[in-house]
């Protein structure tokens, strides 16, 4: 709670310093990683050539409604301090670089014993072809969220359920595990299987479910957005990994286009491998309000291409800026790092120095996302409690 300015002459300076230190001190460890203070001016290229783009992404997270699944207590990032930074960002600020330096302290995320500082992958919003009605060219239904699906937050469970399951099925007798992909495809949902549109085939549906959202072009030329609306809570298995493990394709040079093309050429094997992924995603339809932005992430803010980062939401609070120390897709000449903002999460994004960068929409973004598998340094920017120091308006 901020100390009123009028108290500045009453509260002893030592006590004020102790209170400030207690409020602004960063956790020494997050998920096994050590947070080491670092001066921003020692980070090569910080805060990047376009810090205003990062500030825009930060503002979008600040303005978003609360996430559907609240983050667990104890995630890194003081919520009161982050709220102060959001309030300051809402004003008309011309110097984005100064904003980040003024409102955040930088900490290098270091993992003792690890050979690489961190690991970054990419994801994108696919553009697919679909129809609101089934037909010979549109055979794969995209299902709406069933009314008996109960989503479970981090650490949340239900009596009698495996605690590793992240969803449950509400029944007359309590809760049960939700059907896996194969069972759903075989009709386990009955009348609760409500298609919202149809895609060309099961491979397109898999791509949509792996990415978590997409844009779909309808036969009349209109584009609609298909947004994540829950999952069955079963473990995710990467079909591309199964293709490599069974020796069908080599890992080297394995792109999205290559492994999805291989699946279409081998439909019988494709059906078996796709059904081996027990995870199943449900969706809802929405308009494409701004074609330059991606779909809402887990933080409920539209994703900013090249600036929105999916993080482990059990460790990091949405809205935290991160400095990614290393070259990234579409990097400007001389760019040695980039400021991004935590705005999303994913079941495969686990650990304090693990991130998934949203790179954009469409085929080119898909290629860039598929090629992004790099060791990279993570520096988290934790918000200061400026109001406690009497520096905030």
Long-range contacts (C-beta under 8 A, 24 or more apart in sequence): 1-80, 2-385, 2-387, 2-388, 2-392, 3-387, 3-388, 3-390, 5-390, 8-390, 19-388, 20-385, 20-388, 20-389, 23-78, 23-81, 23-385, 23-388, 24-78, 24-81, 24-105, 24-384, 24-385, 24-388, 26-76, 26-105, 26-107, 26-382, 27-76, 30-76, 30-109, 30-315, 30-316, 30-352, 30-380, 31-312, 31-314, 31-315, 31-351, 31-352, 32-111, 32-112, 32-351, 32-352, 33-109, 33-110, 33-111, 33-351, 33-352, 33-353, 34-109, 34-110, 34-111, 34-112, 35-107, 35-108, 35-109, 35-110, 35-380, 36-107, 36-108, 36-110, 37-105, 37-106, 37-107, 37-108, 38-106, 38-107, 38-108, 38-379, 39-106, 40-100, 40-101, 40-106, 43-106, 43-323, 43-325, 43-337, 43-379, 44-325, 44-336, 44-337, 45-334, 45-335, 45-336, 45-337, 46-106, 46-323, 46-337, 46-339, 47-96, 47-97, 47-100, 47-101, 47-323, 47-339, 48-335, 48-337, 48-338, 48-339, 49-332, 49-334, 49-335, 50-332, 51-96, 51-97, 51-99, 51-100, 51-339, 52-96, 53-304, 53-306, 53-307, 54-96, 54-100, 54-307, 54-321, 54-338, 54-339, 54-340, 54-341, 55-89, 55-93, 55-96, 55-99, 55-100, 56-304, 56-307, 57-301, 57-304, 57-307, 57-308, 57-340, 57-341, 57-343, 58-85, 58-86, 58-89, 58-319, 58-321, 58-341, 59-86, 59-89, 59-90, 60-301, 60-302, 60-304, 60-343, 61-299, 61-301, 61-318, 61-319, 61-341, 61-342, 61-343, 62-86, 62-89, 62-90, 62-319, 63-90, 63-301, 64-296, 64-299, 64-300, 64-301, 65-300, 66-300, 67-298, 67-299, 67-300, 67-318, 68-151, 68-298, 68-300, 69-151, 69-153, 69-154, 69-298, 70-153, 71-154, 71-313, 71-314, 71-317, 71-318, 72-153, 72-154, 72-155, 72-314, 75-313, 75-314, 75-315, 75-316, 75-317, 76-315, 76-316, 76-317, 76-320, 76-380, 76-382, 77-316, 77-317, 77-319, 77-320, 77-382, 77-383, 78-382, 78-383, 78-385, 79-317, 80-385, 81-382, 81-383, 81-384, 81-385, 81-386, 82-317, 82-319, 82-320, 82-383, 84-383, 84-385, 84-386, 84-387, 84-392, 85-383, 85-384, 86-319, 88-392, 100-321, 100-339, 100-381, 102-386, 103-383, 103-384, 103-386, 104-321, 104-381, 104-382, 104-383, 104-384, 105-381, 105-382, 105-384, 106-323, 106-379, 106-380, 106-381, 107-379, 107-380, 107-381, 107-382, 108-377, 108-378, 108-379, 109-352, 109-353, 109-377, 109-378, 109-379, 109-380, 111-351, 111-352, 111-353, 114-353, 116-375, 117-325, 117-353, 117-375, 117-376, 117-377, 117-378, 118-353, 118-354, 118-355, 118-375, 118-376, 118-377, 118-378, 119-353, 119-354, 119-355, 119-373, 119-374, 119-375, 119-376, 120-324, 120-326, 120-328, 120-354, 120-355, 120-356, 120-357, 120-372, 120-373, 120-374, 120-375, 120-376, 121-355, 121-356, 121-357, 121-369, 121-372, 121-373, 122-329, 122-356, 122-357, 122-358, 122-359, 122-368, 122-369, 122-370, 122-371, 122-372, 123-211, 123-212, 123-310, 123-346, 123-356, 123-357, 123-358, 123-359, 123-369, 124-211, 124-358, 124-359, 124-360, 124-361, 124-362, 124-365, 124-366, 124-368, 124-369, 125-211, 125-213, 125-214, 125-215, 125-294, 125-295, 125-303, 125-358, 125-360, 125-361, 125-362, 125-365, 126-207, 126-208, 126-211, 126-214, 126-215, 126-361, 126-362, 126-366, 127-214, 127-215, 127-216, 127-217, 127-223, 127-361, 127-362, 127-363, 128-199, 128-200, 128-204, 128-207, 128-208, 128-214, 128-215, 128-216, 128-217, 129-199, 129-200, 129-204, 129-216, 129-217, 130-197, 130-198, 130-199, 130-200, 130-204, 130-216, 130-217, 130-218, 131-197, 131-198, 131-218, 131-219, 132-197, 132-198, 132-218, 133-198, 134-195, 134-198, 135-198, 137-200, 138-198, 138-199, 138-200, 139-198, 139-200, 139-201, 140-198, 140-199, 140-200, 140-201, 140-202, 140-204, 140-205, 141-193, 141-195, 141-197, 141-198, 141-205, 142-195, 142-196, 142-197, 142-198, 142-199, 142-205, 142-208, 142-226, 142-283, 143-184, 143-189, 143-193, 143-194, 143-195, 143-196, 143-282, 143-283, 144-194, 144-195, 144-196, 144-229, 144-282, 144-283, 144-284, 145-229, 145-230, 145-282, 145-283, 145-284, 146-189, 146-192, 146-193, 146-194, 146-282, 147-192, 148-192, 149-178, 149-230, 149-232, 149-282, 150-175, 151-230, 151-231, 151-233, 152-233, 154-313, 154-314, 155-314, 164-235, 165-233, 165-234, 166-231, 166-233, 166-347, 167-230, 167-231, 167-232, 167-233, 167-234, 168-233, 177-233, 177-234, 178-232, 178-233, 178-234, 179-232, 179-280, 180-232, 180-234, 180-278, 180-280, 181-232, 181-234, 181-274, 181-275, 181-277, 181-278, 181-279, 181-280, 182-275, 182-278, 184-232, 184-280, 185-275, 196-226, 196-283, 196-284, 196-285, 197-224, 197-226, 197-285, 201-264, 202-270, 202-271, 202-274, 203-260, 203-263, 203-264, 203-270, 203-274, 206-239, 206-260, 206-263, 206-274, 206-277, 207-256, 207-260, 208-281, 208-283, 209-279, 209-280, 209-281, 210-239, 212-281, 212-295, 212-346, 213-283, 213-294, 213-295, 214-295, 215-288, 215-361, 223-288, 224-285, 224-286, 224-287, 224-288, 225-285, 225-286, 225-287, 225-288, 225-295, 226-283, 226-284, 226-285, 226-286, 227-283, 227-284, 227-285, 227-286, 227-295, 227-296, 228-281, 228-282, 228-283, 228-295, 229-282, 229-283, 229-284, 230-281, 230-282, 231-279, 231-280, 231-281, 231-282, 232-278, 232-279, 232-280, 232-282, 234-278, 234-279, 234-280, 235-278, 235-279, 236-277, 236-278, 236-279, 236-347, 236-348, 237-276, 237-277, 237-278, 237-279, 238-277, 238-348, 239-263, 239-273, 239-274, 239-276, 239-277, 242-273, 242-276, 243-273, 246-273, 255-367, 255-370, 255-371, 256-366, 256-367, 256-369, 256-370, 257-366, 257-367, 257-370, 279-347, 291-361, 294-358, 294-360, 294-361, 297-343, 297-344, 297-345, 297-358, 298-343, 298-344, 298-345, 299-342, 299-343, 299-344, 301-343, 303-343, 303-344, 303-358, 304-341, 304-343, 304-358, 305-358, 305-359, 305-360, 305-361, 305-365, 306-330, 306-338, 306-340, 306-357, 306-358, 306-359, 306-360, 307-338, 307-339, 307-340, 307-341, 307-358, 308-340, 308-341, 308-343, 308-344, 308-357, 308-358, 309-340, 309-341, 309-342, 309-343, 309-344, 309-355, 309-356, 309-357, 309-358, 310-342, 310-343, 310-344, 310-345, 310-346, 310-349, 310-355, 310-356, 310-357, 310-358, 311-342, 311-344, 311-345, 311-349, 311-354, 311-355, 312-345, 312-349, 312-350, 312-351, 312-352, 312-354, 313-345, 315-351, 315-352, 316-342, 316-352, 316-380, 317-342, 318-342, 318-343, 319-343, 320-380, 320-381, 320-382, 320-383, 321-380, 321-381, 322-355, 322-378, 322-379, 322-380, 322-381, 323-378, 323-379, 323-381, 324-355, 324-357, 324-376, 324-377, 324-378, 324-379, 325-376, 325-377, 325-378, 325-379, 326-374, 326-375, 326-376, 326-377, 327-374, 328-357, 328-372, 328-376, 329-357, 329-359, 329-368, 329-371, 329-372, 330-359, 330-368, 337-377, 352-378, 353-378
